[in-house]
Amino acid sequence: MRASEFERVLSGRNSAANSWLALHGVASGVGHTRLGITVSRRVGNAVARNRWKRLIRESFRQIQHELPQLDYVCIARAPEPPALQELVDSLTELAARIDRRAKSISRKLKPDNA
């Protein structure tokens, strides 16, 4: 994803978080699910940041076809990454929350045809 796409996702104001991750999502214009990853220096040194990115990429790879077709930006929040399965479960839950919120927002924006 490009910087402008990161900005589009982050400005969408649709996010969910837990103690490990913050996940932002907006509708994807490309027809498939995409992921952008941000790990700041607050998380740790380069080795720690790269470990976070590898784990997030792998957990996304395992579940990407089950996720709603949105563009996601994942931001690592904790200094130590969880186990891979915990990260997979976390991403699945956060994506489901974002999808529910996106659907409720789109229902509110549609005019009633009654």
LUMZAPA-57137 format. One record per atom (N, C-alpha, C, O): residue in one letter; x negated, y, z negated; atom name. Coordinates in steps of 0.001 Angstrom, whole numbers. Last residue first. Layout:
<sites>
<residuo = a	east = X	north = Y	up = Z	atomo = CA>
...
</sites>
This chain:
<sites>
<residuo = a	east = 39142	north = 3314	up = -2137	atomo = N>
<residuo = a	east = 40412	north = 2775	up = -2636	atomo = CA>
<residuo = a	east = 41589	north = 3582	up = -2207	atomo = C>
<residuo = a	east = 42724	north = 3250	up = -2551	atomo = O>
<residuo = n	east = 36395	north = 3542	up = -1786	atomo = N>
<residuo = n	east = 37269	north = 3436	up = -618	atomo = CA>
<residuo = n	east = 38623	north = 2910	up = -1014	atomo = C>
<residuo = n	east = 39205	north = 2116	up = -274	atomo = O>
<residuo = d	east = 34160	north = 5657	up = -3432	atomo = N>
<residuo = d	east = 35217	north = 4664	up = -3559	atomo = CA>
<residuo = d	east = 36107	north = 4706	up = -2327	atomo = C>
<residuo = d	east = 36521	north = 5777	up = -1882	atomo = O>
<residuo = p	east = 30768	north = 6025	up = -2327	atomo = N>
<residuo = p	east = 32106	north = 6583	up = -2558	atomo = CA>
<residuo = p	east = 33131	north = 5445	up = -2635	atomo = C>
<residuo = p	east = 32980	north = 4410	up = -1985	atomo = O>
<residuo = k	east = 27829	north = 5077	up = -4067	atomo = N>
<residuo = k	east = 28778	north = 4782	up = -2990	atomo = CA>
<residuo = k	east = 30130	north = 5411	up = -3307	atomo = C>
<residuo = k	east = 30591	north = 5335	up = -4446	atomo = O>
<residuo = l	east = 26468	north = 5576	up = -6434	atomo = N>
<residuo = l	east = 26316	north = 6533	up = -5338	atomo = CA>
<residuo = l	east = 27301	north = 6311	up = -4209	atomo = C>
<residuo = l	east = 27594	north = 7242	up = -3459	atomo = O>
<residuo = k	east = 27008	north = 3402	up = -8036	atomo = N>
<residuo = k	east = 27467	north = 4715	up = -8484	atomo = CA>
<residuo = k	east = 27417	north = 5741	up = -7346	atomo = C>
<residuo = k	east = 28230	north = 6664	up = -7303	atomo = O>
<residuo = r	east = 25693	north = 1407	up = -6634	atomo = N>
<residuo = r	east = 27152	north = 1340	up = -6776	atomo = CA>
<residuo = r	east = 27717	north = 2690	up = -7188	atomo = C>
<residuo = r	east = 28793	north = 3077	up = -6733	atomo = O>
<residuo = s	east = 23044	north = 2188	up = -6965	atomo = N>
<residuo = s	east = 23612	north = 2238	up = -5615	atomo = CA>
<residuo = s	east = 25128	north = 2147	up = -5659	atomo = C>
<residuo = s	east = 25799	north = 2741	up = -4816	atomo = O>
<residuo = i	east = 22769	north = 1740	up = -9718	atomo = N>
<residuo = i	east = 22620	north = 3097	up = -9196	atomo = CA>
<residuo = i	east = 23258	north = 3197	up = -7814	atomo = C>
<residuo = i	east = 23938	north = 4179	up = -7517	atomo = O>
<residuo = s	east = 23052	north = -1014	up = -9820	atomo = N>
<residuo = s	east = 24044	north = -182	up = -10514	atomo = CA>
<residuo = s	east = 23962	north = 1262	up = -10027	atomo = C>
<residuo = s	east = 24987	north = 1938	up = -9933	atomo = O>
<residuo = k	east = 20800	north = -1811	up = -8325	atomo = N>
<residuo = k	east = 22152	north = -2129	up = -7847	atomo = CA>
<residuo = k	east = 23200	north = -1268	up = -8530	atomo = C>
<residuo = k	east = 24151	north = -831	up = -7880	atomo = O>
<residuo = a	east = 18746	north = -889	up = -9974	atomo = N>
<residuo = a	east = 18865	north = -374	up = -8607	atomo = CA>
<residuo = a	east = 20255	north = -638	up = -8044	atomo = C>
<residuo = a	east = 20824	north = 214	up = -7363	atomo = O>
<residuo = r	east = 19181	north = -2468	up = -12265	atomo = N>
<residuo = r	east = 19301	north = -1010	up = -12354	atomo = CA>
<residuo = r	east = 19473	north = -394	up = -10959	atomo = C>
<residuo = r	east = 20267	north = 531	up = -10790	atomo = O>
<residuo = r	east = 18643	north = -5011	up = -11221	atomo = N>
<residuo = r	east = 19967	north = -4708	up = -11795	atomo = CA>
<residuo = r	east = 20191	north = -3207	up = -11839	atomo = C>
<residuo = r	east = 21269	north = -2726	up = -11491	atomo = O>
<residuo = d	east = 15924	north = -4630	up = -10484	atomo = N>
<residuo = d	east = 16928	north = -4934	up = -9464	atomo = CA>
<residuo = d	east = 18334	north = -4626	up = -9976	atomo = C>
<residuo = d	east = 19138	north = -4042	up = -9249	atomo = O>
<residuo = i	east = 14717	north = -4247	up = -12979	atomo = N>
<residuo = i	east = 14663	north = -3185	up = -11981	atomo = CA>
<residuo = i	east = 15739	north = -3398	up = -10919	atomo = C>
<residuo = i	east = 16393	north = -2442	up = -10501	atomo = O>
<residuo = r	east = 15210	north = -6757	up = -14144	atomo = N>
<residuo = r	east = 15752	north = -5537	up = -14752	atomo = CA>
<residuo = r	east = 15787	north = -4392	up = -13749	atomo = C>
<residuo = r	east = 16769	north = -3653	up = -13676	atomo = O>
<residuo = a	east = 13727	north = -8386	up = -12405	atomo = N>
<residuo = a	east = 15178	north = -8570	up = -12507	atomo = CA>
<residuo = a	east = 15837	north = -7344	up = -13126	atomo = C>
<residuo = a	east = 16909	north = -6931	up = -12684	atomo = O>
<residuo = a	east = 11160	north = -7465	up = -12931	atomo = N>
<residuo = a	east = 11717	north = -7277	up = -11590	atomo = CA>
<residuo = a	east = 13231	north = -7443	up = -11605	atomo = C>
<residuo = a	east = 13942	north = -6727	up = -10901	atomo = O>
<residuo = l	east = 10882	north = -8336	up = -15590	atomo = N>
<residuo = l	east = 10855	north = -6903	up = -15289	atomo = CA>
<residuo = l	east = 11443	north = -6615	up = -13914	atomo = C>
<residuo = l	east = 12154	north = -5624	up = -13744	atomo = O>
<residuo = e	east = 10989	north = -11161	up = -15234	atomo = N>
<residuo = e	east = 11973	north = -10464	up = -16055	atomo = CA>
<residuo = e	east = 12033	north = -8976	up = -15726	atomo = C>
<residuo = e	east = 13121	north = -8415	up = -15597	atomo = O>
<residuo = t	east = 8740	north = -11611	up = -13571	atomo = N>
<residuo = t	east = 10078	north = -12040	up = -13169	atomo = CA>
<residuo = t	east = 11151	north = -11279	up = -13930	atomo = C>
<residuo = t	east = 12118	north = -10803	up = -13335	atomo = O>
<residuo = l	east = 6638	north = -10626	up = -15153	atomo = N>
<residuo = l	east = 6941	north = -10007	up = -13865	atomo = CA>
<residuo = l	east = 8350	north = -10363	up = -13393	atomo = C>
<residuo = l	east = 9068	north = -9507	up = -12875	atomo = O>
<residuo = s	east = 6827	north = -12486	up = -17307	atomo = N>
<residuo = s	east = 6986	north = -11064	up = -17527	atomo = CA>
<residuo = s	east = 7348	north = -10338	up = -16232	atomo = C>
<residuo = s	east = 8270	north = -9522	up = -16220	atomo = O>
<residuo = d	east = 6225	north = -14913	up = -16095	atomo = N>
<residuo = d	east = 7523	north = -14717	up = -16739	atomo = CA>
<residuo = d	east = 7827	north = -13241	up = -16928	atomo = C>
<residuo = d	east = 8960	north = -12803	up = -16731	atomo = O>
<residuo = v	east = 3580	north = -14324	up = -15289	atomo = N>
<residuo = v	east = 4596	north = -14700	up = -14301	atomo = CA>
<residuo = v	east = 5988	north = -14455	up = -14871	atomo = C>
<residuo = v	east = 6835	north = -13858	up = -14207	atomo = O>
<residuo = l	east = 2415	north = -13920	up = -17804	atomo = N>
<residuo = l	east = 2449	north = -12824	up = -16840	atomo = CA>
<residuo = l	east = 3480	north = -13081	up = -15749	atomo = C>
<residuo = l	east = 4180	north = -12160	up = -15329	atomo = O>
<residuo = e	east = 2612	north = -16455	up = -18871	atomo = N>
<residuo = e	east = 3289	north = -15346	up = -19545	atomo = CA>
<residuo = e	east = 3411	north = -14147	up = -18613	atomo = C>
<residuo = e	east = 4417	north = -13438	up = -18644	atomo = O>
<residuo = q	east = 952	north = -17816	up = -17088	atomo = N>
<residuo = q	east = 2379	north = -18134	up = -17119	atomo = CA>
<residuo = q	east = 3177	north = -17044	up = -17827	atomo = C>
<residuo = q	east = 4301	north = -16741	up = -17425	atomo = O>
<residuo = l	east = -1600	north = -16632	up = -17685	atomo = N>
<residuo = l	east = -986	north = -16500	up = -16368	atomo = CA>
<residuo = l	east = 513	north = -16756	up = -16409	atomo = C>
<residuo = l	east = 1279	north = -15991	up = -15823	atomo = O>
<residuo = a	east = -1776	north = -14872	up = -20830	atomo = N>
<residuo = a	east = -1985	north = -16070	up = -20014	atomo = CA>
<residuo = a	east = -1195	north = -15920	up = -18713	atomo = C>
<residuo = a	east = -228	north = -15160	up = -18657	atomo = O>
<residuo = p	east = -2428	north = -11271	up = -20747	atomo = N>
<residuo = p	east = -1856	north = -12496	up = -21295	atomo = CA>
<residuo = p	east = -2243	north = -13698	up = -20427	atomo = C>
<residuo = p	east = -2943	north = -13557	up = -19424	atomo = O>
<residuo = p	east = -5353	north = -9156	up = -21014	atomo = N>
<residuo = p	east = -4256	north = -9738	up = -20245	atomo = CA>
<residuo = p	east = -3718	north = -10999	up = -20923	atomo = C>
<residuo = p	east = -4464	north = -11711	up = -21595	atomo = O>
<residuo = e	east = -6041	north = -6539	up = -23236	atomo = N>
<residuo = e	east = -6278	north = -7952	up = -22944	atomo = CA>
<residuo = e	east = -5104	north = -8515	up = -22152	atomo = C>
<residuo = e	east = -3959	north = -8366	up = -22578	atomo = O>
<residuo = p	east = -5067	north = -3921	up = -23347	atomo = N>
<residuo = p	east = -6489	north = -4157	up = -23099	atomo = CA>
<residuo = p	east = -6816	north = -5610	up = -22748	atomo = C>
<residuo = p	east = -7783	north = -5868	up = -22030	atomo = O>
<residuo = a	east = -2039	north = -3195	up = -21510	atomo = N>
<residuo = a	east = -2737	north = -3761	up = -22667	atomo = CA>
<residuo = a	east = -4212	north = -3992	up = -22342	atomo = C>
<residuo = a	east = -4562	north = -4232	up = -21187	atomo = O>
<residuo = r	east = -989	north = -2282	up = -19081	atomo = N>
<residuo = r	east = -943	north = -1422	up = -20251	atomo = CA>
<residuo = r	east = -1793	north = -1906	up = -21413	atomo = C>
<residuo = r	east = -2229	north = -1094	up = -22229	atomo = O>
<residuo = a	east = -980	north = -2031	up = -15545	atomo = N>
<residuo = a	east = -1413	north = -2772	up = -16729	atomo = CA>
<residuo = a	east = -1478	north = -1817	up = -17916	atomo = C>
<residuo = a	east = -1956	north = -690	up = -17790	atomo = O>
<residuo = i	east = 1611	north = -1564	up = -13374	atomo = N>
<residuo = i	east = 594	north = -842	up = -14132	atomo = CA>
<residuo = i	east = 278	north = -1642	up = -15390	atomo = C>
<residuo = i	east = 1163	north = -1900	up = -16206	atomo = O>
<residuo = c	east = 2757	north = -2129	up = -10160	atomo = N>
<residuo = c	east = 2540	north = -2734	up = -11464	atomo = CA>
<residuo = c	east = 1385	north = -2008	up = -12147	atomo = C>
<residuo = c	east = 310	north = -1856	up = -11567	atomo = O>
<residuo = v	east = 5188	north = -1290	up = -7975	atomo = N>
<residuo = v	east = 3883	north = -850	up = -8463	atomo = CA>
<residuo = v	east = 3785	north = -1353	up = -9894	atomo = C>
<residuo = v	east = 4629	north = -1040	up = -10733	atomo = O>
<residuo = y	east = 7000	north = -2748	up = -5256	atomo = N>
<residuo = y	east = 6691	north = -2652	up = -6678	atomo = CA>
<residuo = y	east = 5315	north = -2025	up = -6881	atomo = C>
<residuo = y	east = 4405	north = -2205	up = -6072	atomo = O>
<residuo = d	east = 9689	north = -2668	up = -3103	atomo = N>
<residuo = d	east = 8280	north = -2327	up = -3234	atomo = CA>
<residuo = d	east = 8022	north = -2106	up = -4718	atomo = C>
<residuo = d	east = 8751	north = -1356	up = -5368	atomo = O>
<residuo = l	east = 11878	north = -5516	up = -2823	atomo = N>
<residuo = l	east = 11584	north = -4149	up = -3209	atomo = CA>
<residuo = l	east = 10087	north = -3923	up = -3074	atomo = C>
<residuo = l	east = 9313	north = -4872	up = -2947	atomo = O>
<residuo = q	east = 13793	north = -7966	up = -2692	atomo = N>
<residuo = q	east = 12954	north = -7309	up = -1690	atomo = CA>
<residuo = q	east = 12848	north = -5828	up = -1986	atomo = C>
<residuo = q	east = 13611	north = -5007	up = -1477	atomo = O>
<residuo = p	east = 13462	north = -9822	up = -5767	atomo = N>
<residuo = p	east = 14244	north = -8986	up = -4852	atomo = CA>
<residuo = p	east = 13307	north = -8245	up = -3899	atomo = C>
<residuo = p	east = 12169	north = -7935	up = -4252	atomo = O>
<residuo = l	east = 11519	north = -12894	up = -5845	atomo = N>
<residuo = l	east = 11794	north = -11532	up = -6276	atomo = CA>
<residuo = l	east = 12691	north = -10805	up = -5278	atomo = C>
<residuo = l	east = 12688	north = -11124	up = -4089	atomo = O>
<residuo = e	east = 10815	north = -15255	up = -4743	atomo = N>
<residuo = e	east = 11969	north = -15274	up = -5638	atomo = CA>
<residuo = e	east = 12392	north = -13863	up = -6034	atomo = C>
<residuo = e	east = 13510	north = -13663	up = -6509	atomo = O>
<residuo = h	east = 8508	north = -14817	up = -3397	atomo = N>
<residuo = h	east = 9679	north = -15170	up = -2592	atomo = CA>
<residuo = h	east = 10950	north = -15252	up = -3437	atomo = C>
<residuo = h	east = 12050	north = -15314	up = -2889	atomo = O>
<residuo = q	east = 6629	north = -14315	up = -5441	atomo = N>
<residuo = q	east = 7028	north = -13234	up = -4539	atomo = CA>
<residuo = q	east = 8271	north = -13559	up = -3721	atomo = C>
<residuo = q	east = 9025	north = -12648	up = -3380	atomo = O>
<residuo = i	east = 5485	north = -15985	up = -7343	atomo = N>
<residuo = i	east = 6926	north = -15712	up = -7426	atomo = CA>
<residuo = i	east = 7435	north = -14723	up = -6384	atomo = C>
<residuo = i	east = 8599	north = -14328	up = -6452	atomo = O>
<residuo = q	east = 2770	north = -16331	up = -6841	atomo = N>
<residuo = q	east = 3564	north = -17488	up = -7223	atomo = CA>
<residuo = q	east = 5059	north = -17233	up = -7146	atomo = C>
<residuo = q	east = 5830	north = -18163	up = -6910	atomo = O>
<residuo = r	east = 1860	north = -13736	up = -6370	atomo = N>
<residuo = r	east = 1821	north = -14716	up = -5291	atomo = CA>
<residuo = r	east = 2733	north = -15905	up = -5591	atomo = C>
<residuo = r	east = 3394	north = -16425	up = -4692	atomo = O>
<residuo = f	east = 2048	north = -12643	up = -8944	atomo = N>
<residuo = f	east = 2933	north = -12165	up = -7885	atomo = CA>
<residuo = f	east = 2996	north = -13169	up = -6741	atomo = C>
<residuo = f	east = 4072	north = -13425	up = -6201	atomo = O>
<residuo = s	east = -30	north = -14046	up = -10172	atomo = N>
<residuo = s	east = 1331	north = -14222	up = -10672	atomo = CA>
<residuo = s	east = 2346	north = -13739	up = -9637	atomo = C>
<residuo = s	east = 3396	north = -14359	up = -9470	atomo = O>
<residuo = e	east = -2195	north = -13089	up = -8621	atomo = N>
<residuo = e	east = -1859	north = -14510	up = -8620	atomo = CA>
<residuo = e	east = -439	north = -14742	up = -9122	atomo = C>
<residuo = e	east = 286	north = -15556	up = -8551	atomo = O>
<residuo = r	east = -2157	north = -10323	up = -9225	atomo = N>
<residuo = r	east = -2020	north = -10794	up = -7845	atomo = CA>
<residuo = r	east = -1584	north = -12254	up = -7792	atomo = C>
<residuo = r	east = -705	north = -12615	up = -7010	atomo = O>
<residuo = i	east = -2607	north = -10435	up = -12013	atomo = N>
<residuo = i	east = -1358	north = -9866	up = -11492	atomo = CA>
<residuo = i	east = -1119	north = -10340	up = -10063	atomo = C>
<residuo = i	east = 1	north = -10721	up = -9719	atomo = O>
<residuo = l	east = -5186	north = -11583	up = -12074	atomo = N>
<residuo = l	east = -4053	north = -12263	up = -12707	atomo = CA>
<residuo = l	east = -2713	north = -11736	up = -12187	atomo = C>
<residuo = l	east = -1790	north = -12515	up = -11948	atomo = O>
<residuo = r	east = -6699	north = -9626	up = -10694	atomo = N>
<residuo = r	east = -6639	north = -11007	up = -10201	atomo = CA>
<residuo = r	east = -5423	north = -11744	up = -10771	atomo = C>
<residuo = r	east = -4718	north = -12443	up = -10043	atomo = O>
<residuo = k	east = -6309	north = -7397	up = -12386	atomo = N>
<residuo = k	east = -5832	north = -7361	up = -10999	atomo = CA>
<residuo = k	east = -5722	north = -8769	up = -10417	atomo = C>
<residuo = k	east = -4754	north = -9073	up = -9720	atomo = O>
<residuo = w	east = -7552	north = -8269	up = -14783	atomo = N>
<residuo = w	east = -6137	north = -7888	up = -14754	atomo = CA>
<residuo = w	east = -5595	north = -7982	up = -13325	atomo = C>
<residuo = w	east = -4545	north = -8580	up = -13091	atomo = O>
<residuo = r	east = -10165	north = -8519	up = -13796	atomo = N>
<residuo = r	east = -9452	north = -9701	up = -14290	atomo = CA>
<residuo = r	east = -7949	north = -9446	up = -14291	atomo = C>
<residuo = r	east = -7167	north = -10291	up = -13857	atomo = O>
<residuo = n	east = -10761	north = -5850	up = -13238	atomo = N>
<residuo = n	east = -10676	north = -6806	up = -12137	atomo = CA>
<residuo = n	east = -9967	north = -8091	up = -12558	atomo = C>
<residuo = n	east = -9244	north = -8687	up = -11760	atomo = O>
<residuo = r	east = -10794	north = -4825	up = -15847	atomo = N>
<residuo = r	east = -9823	north = -4317	up = -14870	atomo = CA>
<residuo = r	east = -9658	north = -5286	up = -13706	atomo = C>
<residuo = r	east = -8542	north = -5516	up = -13241	atomo = O>
<residuo = a	east = -12948	north = -6244	up = -16968	atomo = N>
<residuo = a	east = -11597	north = -6388	up = -17529	atomo = CA>
<residuo = a	east = -10544	north = -5933	up = -16530	atomo = C>
<residuo = a	east = -9510	north = -6585	up = -16380	atomo = O>
<residuo = v	east = -15035	north = -5295	up = -15340	atomo = N>
<residuo = v	east = -14764	north = -6732	up = -15430	atomo = CA>
<residuo = v	east = -13343	north = -6968	up = -15932	atomo = C>
<residuo = v	east = -12617	north = -7798	up = -15384	atomo = O>
<residuo = a	east = -15033	north = -2539	up = -15819	atomo = N>
<residuo = a	east = -14699	north = -3052	up = -14492	atomo = CA>
<residuo = a	east = -14355	north = -4539	up = -14514	atomo = C>
<residuo = a	east = -13474	north = -4984	up = -13779	atomo = O>
<residuo = n	east = -13534	north = -2107	up = -19137	atomo = N>
<residuo = n	east = -14576	north = -1925	up = -18129	atomo = CA>
<residuo = n	east = -14160	north = -2582	up = -16810	atomo = C>
<residuo = n	east = -13058	north = -3120	up = -16702	atomo = O>
<residuo = g	east = -10134	north = -1101	up = -19908	atomo = N>
<residuo = g	east = -11451	north = -1663	up = -20207	atomo = CA>
<residuo = g	east = -12438	north = -1389	up = -19090	atomo = C>
<residuo = g	east = -12206	north = -551	up = -18218	atomo = O>
<residuo = v	east = -7861	north = 452	up = -19948	atomo = N>
<residuo = v	east = -7733	north = -987	up = -20161	atomo = CA>
<residuo = v	east = -9075	north = -1617	up = -20491	atomo = C>
<residuo = v	east = -9141	north = -2566	up = -21272	atomo = O>
<residuo = r	east = -8607	north = 2966	up = -19205	atomo = N>
<residuo = r	east = -8231	north = 2765	up = -20611	atomo = CA>
<residuo = r	east = -8137	north = 1286	up = -20955	atomo = C>
<residuo = r	east = -8311	north = 902	up = -22111	atomo = O>
<residuo = r	east = -8866	north = 2951	up = -16493	atomo = N>
<residuo = r	east = -10081	north = 2718	up = -17289	atomo = CA>
<residuo = r	east = -9775	north = 2519	up = -18766	atomo = C>
<residuo = r	east = -10592	north = 1963	up = -19500	atomo = O>
<residuo = s	east = -5939	north = 1236	up = -15171	atomo = N>
<residuo = s	east = -6766	north = 2398	up = -15497	atomo = CA>
<residuo = s	east = -7979	north = 2012	up = -16336	atomo = C>
<residuo = s	east = -8088	north = 886	up = -16820	atomo = O>
<residuo = v	east = -4688	north = -303	up = -12508	atomo = N>
<residuo = v	east = -5280	north = -641	up = -13797	atomo = CA>
<residuo = v	east = -6249	north = 482	up = -14136	atomo = C>
<residuo = v	east = -7264	north = 658	up = -13462	atomo = O>
<residuo = t	east = -2096	north = -972	up = -10361	atomo = N>
<residuo = t	east = -2890	north = 98	up = -10940	atomo = CA>
<residuo = t	east = -3380	north = -361	up = -12307	atomo = C>
<residuo = t	east = -2587	north = -759	up = -13160	atomo = O>
<residuo = i	east = -992	north = -2399	up = -7338	atomo = N>
<residuo = i	east = -1498	north = -2621	up = -8698	atomo = CA>
<residuo = i	east = -2333	north = -1429	up = -9129	atomo = C>
<residuo = i	east = -3170	north = -934	up = -8373	atomo = O>
<residuo = g	east = 1874	north = -3119	up = -5411	atomo = N>
<residuo = g	east = 704	north = -2287	up = -5610	atomo = CA>
<residuo = g	east = 289	north = -2418	up = -7067	atomo = C>
<residuo = g	east = 1146	north = -2536	up = -7943	atomo = O>
<residuo = l	east = 3565	north = -5414	up = -3383	atomo = N>
<residuo = l	east = 3089	north = -5070	up = -4711	atomo = CA>
<residuo = l	east = 1861	north = -4181	up = -4626	atomo = C>
<residuo = l	east = 929	north = -4452	up = -3868	atomo = O>
<residuo = r	east = 6616	north = -6155	up = -1614	atomo = N>
<residuo = r	east = 5213	north = -5740	up = -1650	atomo = CA>
<residuo = r	east = 4858	north = -5314	up = -3063	atomo = C>
<residuo = r	east = 5720	north = -4907	up = -3842	atomo = O>
<residuo = t	east = 8892	north = -8220	up = 136	atomo = N>
<residuo = t	east = 8440	north = -7703	up = -1145	atomo = CA>
<residuo = t	east = 6961	north = -7349	up = -1077	atomo = C>
<residuo = t	east = 6149	north = -8118	up = -562	atomo = O>
<residuo = h	east = 10229	north = -7141	up = 3312	atomo = N>
<residuo = h	east = 9674	north = -8142	up = 2403	atomo = CA>
<residuo = h	east = 9154	north = -7443	up = 1149	atomo = C>
<residuo = h	east = 9000	north = -6222	up = 1122	atomo = O>
<residuo = g	east = 11194	north = -5032	up = 4823	atomo = N>
<residuo = g	east = 11866	north = -6325	up = 4908	atomo = CA>
<residuo = g	east = 11253	north = -7435	up = 4084	atomo = C>
<residuo = g	east = 11717	north = -8574	up = 4151	atomo = O>
<residuo = v	east = 10284	north = -2437	up = 4663	atomo = N>
<residuo = v	east = 9586	north = -3344	up = 5570	atomo = CA>
<residuo = v	east = 10204	north = -4735	up = 5646	atomo = C>
<residuo = v	east = 9772	north = -5546	up = 6466	atomo = O>
<residuo = g	east = 11221	north = -743	up = 2759	atomo = N>
<residuo = g	east = 11613	north = -471	up = 4128	atomo = CA>
<residuo = g	east = 11034	north = -1451	up = 5122	atomo = C>
<residuo = g	east = 11269	north = -1312	up = 6323	atomo = O>
<residuo = s	east = 12535	north = -1560	up = -361	atomo = N>
<residuo = s	east = 11452	north = -1737	up = 600	atomo = CA>
<residuo = s	east = 11976	north = -1473	up = 2000	atomo = C>
<residuo = s	east = 13056	north = -1936	up = 2368	atomo = O>
<residuo = a	east = 13551	north = 407	up = -3106	atomo = N>
<residuo = a	east = 13903	north = -380	up = -1931	atomo = CA>
<residuo = a	east = 12751	north = -397	up = -928	atomo = C>
<residuo = a	east = 12091	north = 614	up = -689	atomo = O>
<residuo = v	east = 11270	north = 326	up = -5922	atomo = N>
<residuo = v	east = 12246	north = 993	up = -5054	atomo = CA>
<residuo = v	east = 12491	north = 102	up = -3843	atomo = C>
<residuo = v	east = 11737	north = -837	up = -3586	atomo = O>
<residuo = g	east = 9879	north = 52	up = -9215	atomo = N>
<residuo = g	east = 10340	north = -528	up = -7960	atomo = CA>
<residuo = g	east = 11339	north = 345	up = -7237	atomo = C>
<residuo = g	east = 12156	north = 1023	up = -7861	atomo = O>
<residuo = h	east = 7348	north = -575	up = -11647	atomo = N>
<residuo = h	east = 8208	north = 392	up = -10971	atomo = CA>
<residuo = h	east = 8643	north = -243	up = -9657	atomo = C>
<residuo = h	east = 7879	north = -990	up = -9045	atomo = O>
<residuo = l	east = 6422	north = -1857	up = -14708	atomo = N>
<residuo = l	east = 6706	north = -2196	up = -13323	atomo = CA>
<residuo = l	east = 7697	north = -1181	up = -12772	atomo = C>
<residuo = l	east = 8756	north = -955	up = -13357	atomo = O>
<residuo = a	east = 3926	north = -2187	up = -17033	atomo = N>
<residuo = a	east = 5001	north = -1299	up = -16602	atomo = CA>
<residuo = a	east = 5184	north = -1595	up = -15119	atomo = C>
<residuo = a	east = 4217	north = -1586	up = -14357	atomo = O>
<residuo = l	east = 2889	north = -4758	up = -19347	atomo = N>
<residuo = l	east = 3006	north = -4160	up = -18027	atomo = CA>
<residuo = l	east = 4083	north = -3092	up = -17965	atomo = C>
<residuo = l	east = 5031	north = -3100	up = -18750	atomo = O>
<residuo = w	east = 2770	north = -5549	up = -22078	atomo = N>
<residuo = w	east = 1649	north = -5803	up = -21173	atomo = CA>
<residuo = w	east = 1683	north = -4952	up = -19912	atomo = C>
<residuo = w	east = 645	north = -4476	up = -19452	atomo = O>
<residuo = s	east = 5112	north = -4922	up = -23425	atomo = N>
<residuo = s	east = 3842	north = -4570	up = -24061	atomo = CA>
<residuo = s	east = 2637	north = -4756	up = -23140	atomo = C>
<residuo = s	east = 1581	north = -4176	up = -23394	atomo = O>
<residuo = n	east = 7120	north = -3734	up = -20674	atomo = N>
<residuo = n	east = 6968	north = -4484	up = -21915	atomo = CA>
<residuo = n	east = 5586	north = -4144	up = -22470	atomo = C>
<residuo = n	east = 4961	north = -3181	up = -22028	atomo = O>
<residuo = a	east = 9448	north = -1973	up = -18549	atomo = N>
<residuo = a	east = 8137	north = -2195	up = -19165	atomo = CA>
<residuo = a	east = 8245	north = -3135	up = -20354	atomo = C>
<residuo = a	east = 9308	north = -3304	up = -20951	atomo = O>
<residuo = a	east = 10692	north = -674	up = -15492	atomo = N>
<residuo = a	east = 10909	north = -1495	up = -16679	atomo = CA>
<residuo = a	east = 9523	north = -1799	up = -17240	atomo = C>
<residuo = a	east = 8545	north = -1873	up = -16496	atomo = O>
<residuo = s	east = 12119	north = 1882	up = -13381	atomo = N>
<residuo = s	east = 11028	north = 1120	up = -13966	atomo = CA>
<residuo = s	east = 11508	north = 296	up = -15148	atomo = C>
<residuo = s	east = 12573	north = 536	up = -15718	atomo = O>
<residuo = n	east = 12672	north = 4191	up = -11166	atomo = N>
<residuo = n	east = 13287	north = 2920	up = -11527	atomo = CA>
<residuo = n	east = 12185	north = 2017	up = -12054	atomo = C>
<residuo = n	east = 11410	north = 1454	up = -11282	atomo = O>
<residuo = r	east = 11766	north = 6569	up = -9963	atomo = N>
<residuo = r	east = 12313	north = 6585	up = -11323	atomo = CA>
<residuo = r	east = 13085	north = 5319	up = -11697	atomo = C>
<residuo = r	east = 14047	north = 5381	up = -12463	atomo = O>
<residuo = g	east = 10496	north = 7102	up = -7603	atomo = N>
<residuo = g	east = 11828	north = 6514	up = -7548	atomo = CA>
<residuo = g	east = 12513	north = 6424	up = -8892	atomo = C>
<residuo = g	east = 13726	north = 6221	up = -8954	atomo = O>
<residuo = s	east = 7916	north = 7811	up = -7860	atomo = N>
<residuo = s	east = 8885	north = 8900	up = -7951	atomo = CA>
<residuo = s	east = 10317	north = 8391	up = -7891	atomo = C>
<residuo = s	east = 11256	north = 9159	up = -8103	atomo = O>
<residuo = l	east = 6657	north = 5360	up = -7439	atomo = N>
<residuo = l	east = 6620	north = 5959	up = -8770	atomo = CA>
<residuo = l	east = 7627	north = 7086	up = -8925	atomo = C>
<residuo = l	east = 8144	north = 7298	up = -10022	atomo = O>
<residuo = v	east = 7148	north = 5005	up = -4678	atomo = N>
<residuo = v	east = 7649	north = 4038	up = -5657	atomo = CA>
<residuo = v	east = 7708	north = 4675	up = -7048	atomo = C>
<residuo = v	east = 8709	north = 4537	up = -7751	atomo = O>
<residuo = r	east = 5821	north = 7234	up = -3592	atomo = N>
<residuo = r	east = 7244	north = 7021	up = -3322	atomo = CA>
<residuo = r	east = 7850	north = 6073	up = -4362	atomo = C>
<residuo = r	east = 8947	north = 6321	up = -4864	atomo = O>
<residuo = e	east = 3187	north = 6790	up = -4461	atomo = N>
<residuo = e	east = 3917	north = 7960	up = -4943	atomo = CA>
<residuo = e	east = 5416	north = 7803	up = -4741	atomo = C>
<residuo = e	east = 6203	north = 8188	up = -5605	atomo = O>
<residuo = f	east = 2597	north = 4493	up = -2973	atomo = N>
<residuo = f	east = 2556	north = 4443	up = -4430	atomo = CA>
<residuo = f	east = 3390	north = 5589	up = -5003	atomo = C>
<residuo = f	east = 4195	north = 5389	up = -5912	atomo = O>
<residuo = e	east = 2759	north = 5637	up = -446	atomo = N>
<residuo = e	east = 3733	north = 4607	up = -815	atomo = CA>
<residuo = e	east = 3764	north = 4406	up = -2329	atomo = C>
<residuo = e	east = 4828	north = 4176	up = -2906	atomo = O>
<residuo = s	east = 584	north = 7339	up = -488	atomo = N>
<residuo = s	east = 1922	north = 7925	up = -320	atomo = CA>
<residuo = s	east = 3007	north = 6924	up = -701	atomo = C>
<residuo = s	east = 4056	north = 7310	up = -1218	atomo = O>
<residuo = a	east = -1508	north = 5481	up = -683	atomo = N>
<residuo = a	east = -1247	north = 6405	up = -1792	atomo = CA>
<residuo = a	east = 142	north = 7013	up = -1690	atomo = C>
<residuo = a	east = 812	north = 7185	up = -2707	atomo = O>
<residuo = r	east = -398	north = 2279	up = 623	atomo = N>
<residuo = r	east = -1122	north = 3538	up = 693	atomo = CA>
<residuo = r	east = -740	north = 4426	up = -480	atomo = C>
<residuo = r	east = 233	north = 4157	up = -1184	atomo = O>
<residuo = m	east = -842	north = -1181	up = 0	atomo = N>
<residuo = m	east = 0	north = 0	up = 0	atomo = CA>
<residuo = m	east = -886	north = 1243	up = 0	atomo = C>
<residuo = m	east = -1983	north = 1243	up = -558	atomo = O>
</sites>
